[in-house]
Amino acid sequence: MYTGDLLHGRKVIYTDESEITLQNVASVLIQTLMDHEATRSEIRGLYEYEAGAQPIFYREKLVRPDINVHANANYAKEIVEFKLGYEYANPYSFVQRAKDDIRKADPKQDDSRIARLNEMLYEQGKPARDLECARDFKICGVGYMCVLPKKEDDGSYAPFDILTLNPKNTFVVRTNDSYRKPIMAVTYAVRRDGVRKITAYTDEHIYRGSIWQTEPDEHDPERKVRWQNSAFEELPNIMGIIPIVEFENSYSRQGAFEAVIPLMDALNLVNSDRVNDVCQYVQSILWMNDCQISEDQKDSLVNGGMILTKSTADGRSANIEYVTAPLNQSETQALVDYMYQQILEIAGVPGRDSSTGGNTGSAILLSNGWQMAETQAKTSVMLSDQSQMELLKRVLAVFKISNVDADMKSLALSDVLPHIGRNKTYELSSRVNSMVTMIKSGIDVEKAITVVDIFDDPQQVTIDSLERIDRLLFGGGEEIQMDELADSAWSDYGTNQDPLRGEAVF
């Protein structure tokens, strides 16, 4: 459980070893597992925090502990769900980087291999795996995916499997030098008896074995937890590359809501005390001055809500009233609004303020925090693009050892670029017109389709649309006007009128 300690992102795990062998793998694993334990504890706490197990539920109230409401507005889940929907709701695909480069013998080659690659990735459920991994690193700062050759023929077209690994039980070990190259990736399962079944990957080998902790010896003055291990077996890694890829949410390796945890805890505290204020007002303490009641009168007060008093013999009048000191709700609401706005701004989540009349799509994008959300999304997706290319490198490694055709085996990392789109309906009319203008100006069709960012799979759309684009734009030697092509595109939806012409839609 997260206890309110300050977090600063997940630790990068290093080793001083320059090579992992059967002789040193156990010692390196024990050393790195100790480093991983602190990170694992933080990851577990962040998952619980996002699920709603937050410090407000464990707050102790010293004054009137009988009134202790725990009002938890789960802002962490709000941030994570927005980031997932805004940045990763549309699937990743790969597009052709260039038609003319030093590797291609035919510069005019239409590279359909990338379309086939995307088909394989979709077949293996990569969009869902990407979203699962994105949820991991949006919560805890890091996520892990794995590509492995298929163990058996299941009738699918792709020769590989794509897996999303649990970040609590997975980590990457890097060399302790300027390169920081991944030298080993580790994933493990914890058995009921606490033994960890380890699988460690290097570029050349796979190591399997067990590691477990022992209880501190009562005769040991340092009272340290000891680690023990079984003998490890060494297997060849036929891929020739570590199959596990690490994803990062940011360079600080923090989750999407991690930086605003103190603000969220403070806001939960204020909201809880506001409800406590209402409860304490309803259950106010009754103050009696110069008044003494019997047990029967007390029962009458509790059950009937009424009591009779009279002046004392010396002429003093009895006084009965409730002791109340309610909060100033307007000032408290101003504090709540301020803290909530700070949370949204730091986390890069747009506000919920409604747009005023007459705003254009661009004005809406610049207001209410949408521009900040877009800026942070570009940074996050840039890091994801790098990891996606590393993941593709593993897919191409499987191609080399599988029975796919020579065309797919010849596909190189430099042939492709990762692509993911957002805001696909934003100013759609302008995008379509821009795409037509670029194509008519001689820009490559695939590049024009990719730039306007309308489709999930620009590569496949290009292949499916080339013949029609050529016919509509250049058929019969007569160019068709831009508006005619745009109207023709909209006719597929049963109308020649752009439904989004006017107010922008998000």
N, C-alpha and C positions, 0 to 999 in steps of 0.2 A: 504494500500500500504506500502511496505517496504521502509523506509526512510533513511536507512543507519545506524541505531542504531545497536550496538553490541548485538548479541544474544548468550545466554549461555545454550540453551536447555530448554525443557518444564518443568515447575515447577510441583513437586509432591504435590498433595493436601491432607492435613491432617485435622483431626478433633480431638478435645479433648474428645469427647463423646465416651464412651465405648459401647454404645448400641443405635440404632436408633429406635425410637418409634413414634407413631402417635402424641405424645405430643411435641416432639422436632424435628421432621423431617423438618418442615418449617424453623425453625431457623437455623438448620444445612445447609439446602439448600441455604438460603440467604447468609450465611457466606462463603460457598464454591463457590457459584456462583461469588462472588466478586473476589475470588482468581482465578477462572477460566477465568474471563474476560480478564486479562492480557495475559494469555496463548492463549485464543481464538484470540486475536488481532495478536499475533505473528504467529499463524497458518495461519490465513487469509493472512498475509503479505508474508509468505513463499510460499503459493499456487500461489499468484499473481506473485511473483518473478520467480518461475519455469515456469509460463505461459508466461513470457517475460516482465511483467510490472516492469522494473528495474530503478534504480535512474538515469541512463544516459539519459532517456527520459525527465527528469525534470531538467536537468542541465541548469543554466543560464550563458550565456557567456557575459561578460561585454565589452570586446574589439571586435569590429565588430560583434555585435549580429546578424546581418543579415546572417552571415555564421556560422551556428551552427548545424552540422550534428550529428545525433544520430545513431551511428553504434553499434548495440547490437548483439554480438555473444552469443547465449544463452547456456553458458557452464553448467548452472544448469540443464537444460533438458538433455544435453549430459551425465552428471554424473548419473542422476536418471535412464535414459533409459538403460545405461550400467549395473548398479547395478541390475535392475529388470531382464534384460536378462541373466546376468551371474549367479545370485544367485537364482532366482525364476522362470526361464522359465520352469523348470521341476517341475511337481506337487509334493506336499507333499503326502506321504502315510505312513501307519503304518505297521511295521513288528513285528514278534514274538520276544520277548526279550529272552526267554529261553524255552527249551523243558522240562527241569528237574529243578523244584524248589519246595519249601516247600508247595506250594498251589496245585500242581498237584498230583492226586492220581495215574495216569498212566504216568510215565515219557516219554513213547514213543508216547504219544498222538499227533496226527497231528492236530494242532489247525487251523482249517479252519474258525473259527469265525472271525479272523482278516481279512481274505479275504472278508468275507461277510460285515464286517465293512467298508472296503475300497470301496466296491460296493455301499453301502449306501451313503458314502461321495461323490463319483463321481456322483451318481444320483442327489444329491442336489447341484451340481455345486461348490463343495468346491475348486477345483483348480483355478477357476476364482475368487472366493471370496478371496482366499489367495493372488492372484496377486493384486487384488484391495486394500486389506489391506496393502500389502507390499509397494505399491505405496504411500499410505498415510504416513507410518512411514519413508519411504525413503525421503519424502519431508519435513515433519514437525516433525519427531522424534518419534511420537506415532501413533498407529492405534488401531481400536477396532472391534472385531467380537462378535457375539452373537448367542447362540443356544437356541431355544425355541421349545416346543412341538407343533406339527402341530395343527392348529385350527380346521381343517376339513380334512376328508379323500379325498385326491386327486388322489388315486390310486397308489401312489408311495410306494416303499418298505420301505423307511426310515420313522420313526415316528417323525422326527424332521426337523426343518428349520434352515439353517445357513444364517446369515445376516452379512453384513459389514456396520458398522455405521459410520456416518460422525464425524471425530475427532473435528470439530469445534463446534459440539453440543453434545459431549459426554465426560464424564470424570469419573474417579474412585476416591473415597474418601478412604483414608487409616487411620488406627489408629495411633495416635501419640505416638508410643512406639517402642521398639526394634523389634517387629514382623512386623510392617508396613503392617498389614493384611488388605486387602480390606474389608471395612465394609459396603460400599454402592456404587453402580454404577448408574450413572444418564445419561439419554439421553432425549433430548427435541426437540421440533419443534417450530420455531418462526413464529407466525402468522403475518399477514400484519399490525396489529395494535401494534405490538411489544410485545404482550403477549406470554410468553413461556409456552407451554403445557408440563409439566414435567412428566416423568415416572422414578421413583427411585426404585431400586431393593436392597433388603437385602436378607440374607439367608432364612429368615422366611416370609417376607412380600413384597408386591408391593404397592407403594404409587403413587397416581395420583392426580394432581392438577395443578394450574397455578400460575406463579409468573411474575410480571411486574415491570418496573421502572417508577418512577414519575419524572417530571421535577423539578429542584431545586426551592424552594420557594423564591421569591424575598425578603421576610421579614426575611429569614433565614440567619444569619450572616455567617454561614459556607458554604452556597450555595451547599449543598451536594445532590447527587442523592439518592433518597429514594427507597427502595424495598417494595412492598406489595405482599400479597399472598392470594389466595382463601383457602377455607377449603380443606384439603386433604382427600381422601378416602383410606382406608386400605384394601388390598386384600391378601389372602394367596398365598404364592409362593410354588406351588405344586412340583417344582423341588428340593426345599430344598437347593439351592445354587444360588449365584448370576450368572445370565446367561451371563453377559458381561465380556469379557476377554480383557485386555490391552496388546498390543504389543509394544515393544521398539526397536528402531534401534540401540541404543548403551546405555551404562550405563549413559552417559551424557544426553540422551534423545534428541540428536540433529539429524537433518536431514542429508542426505548423503552429501549435498553441503554446509551446514551451516557454517562449519569451514573455508571455502575458499571464503565466500562472499566478504570480503574486497579486495582480490586479483582479483576476477572476476570484481568487480566494477572498479578497477584500470586498468585492461586490456581493458575493454570497453571504458574507458576514453582515453587511448592511441590510440586505434583503431579509435575512433571518431576524435581525433585531427590529426591523419594522413590524414584522408579524408578531414578535415578542411584545412589542409596544402595544399592539391591539389586544393581545391576550392579557397583558398586565393591566390594561385599562378596564377590561371586562371583569378581571379578577382583582380589582383594586383592594388594598387593605383598608378596613373600616377603623377609623380613629374615633374613640370615645373619650371625651374630656368631662371630668366631674360627673361621671356616670358609672354606676355599678349595677350589673344585671345578674340575675340568678340563672341557674342552669335551665329552668323552665323558660325563662325569657330568651335565653340563647337559642333553645330549640325553636321557639316561636319566630326568632329572627331568621334562622337558617331555613325553616320550612315555609313560613308565611311571608317573610320579607318585611316584617313590620315589628317595631318595638315602641313602647310607651315610656317616656321619661318625665321627670318632674324636677323642679328646682330643689337644691339642697337646703338644709336648715339655715345656713348662714346667708342665703339669698343668691348663691351662685347658680347660674343656669347650666344645665347639661348641654353639651355640644357633641353632635355625632355627624361625621362627614367622611367621605372617601379621600384617601391620600393618592393623588394622581400627579404625574409630570409627563404628559405626552410629548412625543417628538414633534418638531416642526416639520410637517410633511413636505412643504414646498421646498425648504432648504435641503432636506434629505433627498428629494427627487432630483434636485439640481446636481447633487453629488453623484447619484446613481447614473444620471445621463452623462455626466462628464467621464466617469470611469468606463462606462460602456463604450462611449465614443473612442476613448483611448485604446481600449482592447481591439476594436475594429480597425483603427488606423495602423496600429503596430502589427497586427496579424495580416493586414492587407485584405480585409473583407469589406465590401461596400456597405454603406448604410442602407437603412430601410425607408428613408424618406421618399415620399412620392414626388414624381416629377411635376413641375408647374407647367401650365399650358403653354404651347408654342415652342417648346424645346425641340431642337433637332436631335437626330441620333448622335451626332458628334458631341453636342452639348451634354447629353445624358452621360456619354462615356466619360467625359471629363469631370462630371460632378459626382457627388455621393460616393467617392472612393473607387469608382470603376477603373480609373486610370492607374491608381496605385495597385489595384488587384491585377491588372494586366502587366504592369511592370514586374511585380513579384512572380507572376506566372511565367514570364519569359525567362527569368533567372532559373527558376526551378526546372522548367522544361529543358533548358540548355544542359543542365547537369544530367537530366534523364536521357537526353539525346546521346550523350557520351556513353552512358551505361548501355543504352540500346545498341550502339555500335559494338560494344564489347560482347553483348549477347549475340548479335549477328555473327561475330567472329567465331563463336562456338557452334552456331548452326552451320557455317561454312566448313568448319573442321569435321563435322559429322558427314557432310556431303563427300568429303575426300575419302572417307572409309566406307561409304555406303554404295548401293547399286544404282544411284540416280544417274541420268545420262550425262554425257560429256559437257553439254552446254551448262548444266547447273553446276558441275564441278569447276567449270572455268569462271564462274561468277566470283568477283573479287570485292573486297571491302570498299575499294575506291570507286566502285561502280554505283553505289547507292548512297542515299541520305535518308535518315529517319524523318518522318513527317507526322505531325498531329495538329489538328485544327480546332479552333474555338470560335464562338460567335458566328456560326455558319449562316444565320439568317439576318445578321446585322447589315443594313444597307445593301440588300441583295441585288437590287436593281443596278446600283452603281458598280457593283462587282461584276455583274454579267456584262455590262457595257464596257468596262475596263478590259475584261478578258477578250471580247471581240475586237476591241481596238488594238490590243497587243498582237493578236493573231494576224490581223490585217496588215500590221506594220512589219511583219516578218519575224516576230518572236516565236520561238518553238512552241508548239501547241501544248506539250506537257509542262513546260515552264510557266506558260500563261495560266493553265488550269491550277498548277500548284500555288502560284502567287496569290490568286484570288481567294484560295482557301475555303472553297465551298464543299468539296467532296471528301469523304473519309479515305478513299483510295484513288488519288489522282492518276496513278499509273494505269489502273484498270479502266478508269473513265477515258483516258487518252486513247487506249487501244480500241475501246468500244465506239469512240466518237470520231476517229480520224476520217473515216470514209464519209460520214455525214457532213463534217465540217468542210472537207474538201469540196463536196457537192454544193453545199449551201453558199460558201464563200467564192468558189472559183469555178463552179460548174458552168459549162457552155461558154467559157471565156468571158463571162460577165460577172463582175463582183456584185454581191448582194449587199444592200445598205445595212449598216449596223443595227438600226431599229428593226429592220425586217428579221434579222437573225435573232435578236432578243425576243421579238414577238413569237418567232417560231419555237424558240426554246420554251416559252411559257405555254405554248399550245399543248404541250404534253400534259399539262395540268388542267386542260379543258377550258382555258381562257387565254385571250391575248393581252389581258391587262395585268400588270405586275401587282399582285395583292399587297406588296409591301411598299408601294409608291406612296410616300407621305410619312407617317409617323414610324420611326424605327422600332423594331421588335427585338427584345433580348430573350 
